[in-house]
Amino acid sequence: MQKKRILLIDDEPDFSSLLKLNLEKTGAYAVREENRAEHALVAARAFKPDLILLDFLMPNMDGGEVAAQLKADEELKDTPVLFLTAVVAKEGEKNLKGMIGAHPFIAKPASPADLIVSIEKYLPTEAGDRDMPKKKILIIDDEEDFGTLLKFNIDKNTEYEALVVTSGEAGLELIQRRKPDLVLLDITMAGMDGLETLKRIKAIAPDLPVAMVTAVSMEEEAKRCFEAGAYEYISKPVDFEHLKTALLMTLS
């Protein structure tokens, strides 16, 4: 699977480096940083990104000016731009919308899961992706390292595409937009736990197969999951070969 190219333009190196690390850990993106707004156009021409993450408030040249330069460039005018900004009040948000026009934005700080949801929403779909769509497996697990490793194994060793989010709320949103073919759902998560997430998944997509993943296997817990509509109950650490066989059987 070819990685999507993301150009990150932000004058805070610590923030942009951390964001780059979190995005690249998913295995789905190649990220380039540019910390000086005045160099953004040159960086974009060289990198040819699929999407640009652009900080709105920067010294020397603000995000609006950068966006105008990108829009005026023949090669970059159709590249989607997603603004990043620290909006703390509704009145500030209203004024910001007036300044950035039709460009979408996400408020800082944003969790990696929420940011990925926004990126996937605005990334262009290639013709090849439409002609030969891959079946999609959604991993919902608040342990980022586990989700990233599982995604790597699925992408590398199967014909499927893995998507990763770290909360039940982000998973529900992605299910409605991307319509995955199967969900791997962690049971013990902060906030909305796996059982509640499962119930909400079944309310919006009753035929979507959901396999529950747990670090501590308990008979009563497994029973509740099956009663709520789970099709399988898998213990951590996951035996990938067993999981691969189960995935192939389910998705075929």
C-alpha positions as CSV (number, residue, x, y, z in Angstrom):
1,M,0.0,0.0,0.0
2,Q,1.5,3.3,-1.1
3,K,1.8,5.8,1.8
4,K,-0.1,9.1,1.6
5,R,2.2,12.1,1.7
6,I,1.4,14.7,4.4
7,L,3.2,18.1,4.5
8,L,3.1,19.5,8.1
9,I,3.8,23.3,8.2
10,D,4.1,24.5,11.8
11,D,6.6,26.9,13.5
12,E,6.7,24.8,16.7
13,P,9.4,22.0,16.1
14,D,8.5,20.1,19.2
15,F,4.8,19.9,18.3
16,S,5.4,19.1,14.6
17,S,8.0,16.4,15.5
18,L,5.6,14.6,17.9
19,L,2.8,14.9,15.4
20,K,5.0,13.5,12.6
21,L,6.0,10.5,14.9
22,N,2.4,9.7,15.7
23,L,1.2,9.8,12.1
24,E,4.1,7.8,10.8
25,K,3.6,5.1,13.5
26,T,0.3,4.2,11.8
27,G,2.3,3.1,8.7
28,A,-0.2,4.9,6.4
29,Y,1.6,8.2,6.0
30,A,4.9,9.7,4.9
31,V,5.2,13.1,6.7
32,R,7.6,16.0,6.0
33,E,8.0,18.9,8.4
34,E,8.5,22.5,7.5
35,N,8.9,25.0,10.4
36,R,9.1,28.2,8.4
37,A,6.0,29.5,6.7
38,E,8.0,31.4,4.1
39,H,9.5,28.1,2.9
40,A,6.1,26.3,2.7
41,L,5.6,26.8,-1.0
42,V,9.0,25.5,-2.0
43,A,8.6,22.5,0.4
44,A,5.2,21.7,-1.1
45,R,6.5,21.9,-4.7
46,A,9.3,19.5,-3.9
47,F,7.3,17.0,-1.8
48,K,4.0,17.0,-3.8
49,P,1.9,16.2,-0.8
50,D,-1.6,14.5,-0.9
51,L,-2.7,16.8,2.0
52,I,-1.2,19.8,3.9
53,L,-1.5,20.3,7.6
54,L,-1.0,24.1,8.1
55,D,-0.7,26.0,11.4
56,F,-2.8,29.2,11.2
57,L,-0.9,31.4,13.6
58,M,2.8,31.7,12.6
59,P,5.4,34.5,12.7
60,N,6.4,36.4,9.5
61,M,3.6,34.8,7.4
62,D,0.3,33.4,8.8
63,G,-1.5,30.3,7.5
64,G,-3.9,32.4,5.5
65,E,-1.1,33.9,3.4
66,V,0.5,30.4,2.9
67,A,-2.9,29.0,1.8
68,A,-3.3,31.8,-0.7
69,Q,0.2,31.1,-2.2
70,L,-0.7,27.4,-2.5
71,K,-4.0,28.1,-4.1
72,A,-2.3,30.4,-6.7
73,D,0.2,27.6,-7.7
74,E,-1.0,25.6,-10.7
75,E,0.4,22.3,-9.4
76,L,-0.8,22.8,-5.8
77,K,-4.1,24.5,-6.2
78,D,-6.2,21.4,-5.7
79,T,-4.2,20.0,-2.7
80,P,-6.5,19.9,0.3
81,V,-5.4,22.1,3.2
82,L,-6.4,21.3,6.8
83,F,-5.6,24.2,9.3
84,L,-4.3,23.5,12.8
85,T,-5.0,26.2,15.3
86,A,-5.4,26.9,19.0
87,V,-9.0,28.1,19.3
88,V,-10.2,28.5,22.9
89,A,-13.5,30.3,22.6
90,K,-16.6,30.2,20.4
91,E,-16.2,33.8,19.5
92,G,-12.6,33.1,18.4
93,E,-13.8,30.1,16.4
94,K,-16.4,32.3,14.7
95,N,-13.7,34.9,13.8
96,L,-11.3,32.1,12.6
97,K,-13.9,30.7,10.2
98,G,-14.3,34.2,8.8
99,M,-10.6,34.4,8.1
100,I,-9.9,31.0,6.7
101,G,-13.0,30.8,4.5
102,A,-14.0,27.3,3.3
103,H,-10.8,25.6,4.6
104,P,-11.5,23.0,7.3
105,F,-9.6,23.2,10.6
106,I,-8.9,21.2,13.7
107,A,-8.2,22.8,17.1
108,K,-5.0,22.2,19.0
109,P,-4.3,20.1,20.9
110,A,-5.8,17.2,18.9
111,S,-5.4,13.6,19.7
112,P,-3.7,11.4,17.1
113,A,-7.0,9.5,16.6
114,D,-9.1,12.6,16.0
115,L,-6.4,14.0,13.7
116,I,-6.3,10.8,11.6
117,V,-10.1,10.9,11.3
118,S,-9.9,14.5,9.9
119,I,-7.0,13.6,7.6
120,E,-8.8,10.6,6.2
121,K,-11.9,12.7,5.6
122,Y,-10.1,15.2,3.4
123,L,-7.5,13.0,1.7
124,P,-8.4,12.6,-2.0
125,T,-9.4,9.2,-3.3
126,E,-7.3,7.8,-6.1
127,A,-8.9,6.3,-9.2
128,G,-7.1,3.0,-8.5
129,D,-8.6,2.9,-5.0
130,R,-12.1,3.3,-6.4
131,D,-11.6,0.6,-9.1
132,M,-10.0,-2.0,-6.8
133,P,-11.1,-1.3,-3.2
134,K,-9.4,-3.2,-0.5
135,K,-11.4,-4.7,2.3
136,K,-10.8,-2.7,5.5
137,I,-10.2,-3.9,9.0
138,L,-10.7,-1.3,11.7
139,I,-8.6,-1.7,14.9
140,I,-10.0,0.1,18.0
141,D,-7.5,0.0,20.8
142,D,-6.3,2.6,23.2
143,E,-2.8,1.0,23.3
144,E,-1.2,2.8,20.3
145,D,1.8,0.5,20.1
146,F,-0.4,-2.6,19.9
147,G,-2.7,-1.0,17.2
148,T,0.3,0.1,15.2
149,L,2.0,-3.3,15.3
150,L,-1.2,-5.1,14.4
151,K,-1.8,-2.7,11.5
152,F,1.8,-3.3,10.3
153,N,1.3,-7.1,10.2
154,I,-2.1,-6.8,8.5
155,D,-0.9,-4.4,5.8
156,K,2.3,-6.3,5.2
157,N,1.0,-9.9,5.3
158,T,-2.5,-9.8,4.1
159,E,-4.5,-8.3,1.2
160,Y,-6.5,-6.1,3.6
161,E,-6.1,-2.4,4.7
162,A,-6.0,-1.7,8.4
163,L,-7.2,1.5,10.0
164,V,-6.4,2.4,13.6
165,V,-8.1,4.6,16.1
166,T,-7.5,4.8,19.9
167,S,-11.1,5.4,21.2
168,G,-14.6,4.1,20.8
169,E,-15.9,7.5,19.8
170,A,-13.4,7.8,16.9
171,G,-14.1,4.2,15.9
172,L,-17.9,4.9,15.6
173,E,-17.2,8.0,13.4
174,L,-14.9,6.1,11.2
175,I,-17.3,3.2,10.8
176,Q,-19.9,5.5,9.4
177,R,-17.5,7.2,7.0
178,R,-15.2,4.4,5.8
179,K,-17.6,1.4,6.3
180,P,-15.0,-1.3,7.3
181,D,-15.6,-4.9,6.7
182,L,-14.5,-6.1,10.1
183,V,-13.6,-4.5,13.5
184,L,-11.1,-5.6,16.1
185,L,-12.2,-4.0,19.3
186,D,-10.3,-3.8,22.6
187,I,-12.5,-4.5,25.6
188,T,-10.7,-2.5,28.3
189,M,-10.3,1.2,27.1
190,A,-10.4,4.5,28.9
191,G,-13.6,6.4,28.4
192,M,-16.1,4.3,26.5
193,D,-15.2,0.7,27.0
194,G,-15.3,-2.0,24.4
195,L,-18.6,-3.6,25.4
196,E,-20.4,-0.2,25.2
197,T,-18.7,0.5,21.9
198,L,-19.8,-2.9,20.6
199,K,-23.4,-2.1,21.5
200,R,-23.3,1.2,19.7
201,I,-21.6,-0.4,16.6
202,K,-24.4,-3.0,16.4
203,A,-27.0,-0.2,16.6
204,I,-25.6,1.6,13.5
205,A,-24.1,-1.4,11.6
206,P,-25.8,-4.6,12.9
207,D,-24.2,-6.9,10.2
208,L,-20.6,-5.6,10.8
209,P,-18.5,-8.4,12.3
210,V,-16.8,-7.4,15.5
211,A,-14.0,-9.4,17.2
212,M,-13.3,-8.5,20.8
213,V,-9.7,-8.4,21.9
214,T,-8.8,-8.7,25.6
215,A,-5.7,-8.9,27.8
216,V,-7.5,-10.9,30.5
217,S,-9.9,-13.6,29.2
218,M,-12.9,-14.2,31.5
219,E,-15.8,-16.5,30.8
220,E,-18.5,-14.1,32.0
221,E,-17.0,-11.2,30.0
222,A,-16.9,-13.4,26.9
223,K,-20.6,-14.3,27.4
224,R,-21.6,-10.6,27.7
225,C,-19.7,-9.8,24.5
226,F,-21.3,-12.7,22.5
227,E,-24.8,-11.7,23.8
228,A,-24.1,-8.1,22.6
229,G,-23.3,-9.4,19.1
230,A,-19.5,-10.1,19.0
231,Y,-18.6,-12.9,16.6
232,E,-15.2,-13.8,18.2
233,Y,-13.3,-13.3,21.4
234,I,-9.5,-13.1,21.1
235,S,-6.9,-13.0,23.9
236,K,-3.7,-10.9,24.0
237,P,-1.0,-11.4,23.0
238,V,-2.6,-12.1,19.7
239,D,-1.4,-15.1,17.7
240,F,-1.2,-13.4,14.3
241,E,-1.4,-16.6,12.2
242,H,-4.6,-17.6,14.0
243,L,-6.0,-14.1,13.6
244,K,-5.0,-14.0,9.9
245,T,-6.9,-17.3,9.4
246,A,-10.0,-16.0,11.3
247,L,-9.9,-12.7,9.3
248,L,-9.7,-14.5,5.9
249,M,-12.6,-16.8,6.8
250,T,-14.8,-14.0,8.0
251,L,-14.1,-11.5,5.2
252,S,-14.4,-14.2,2.4
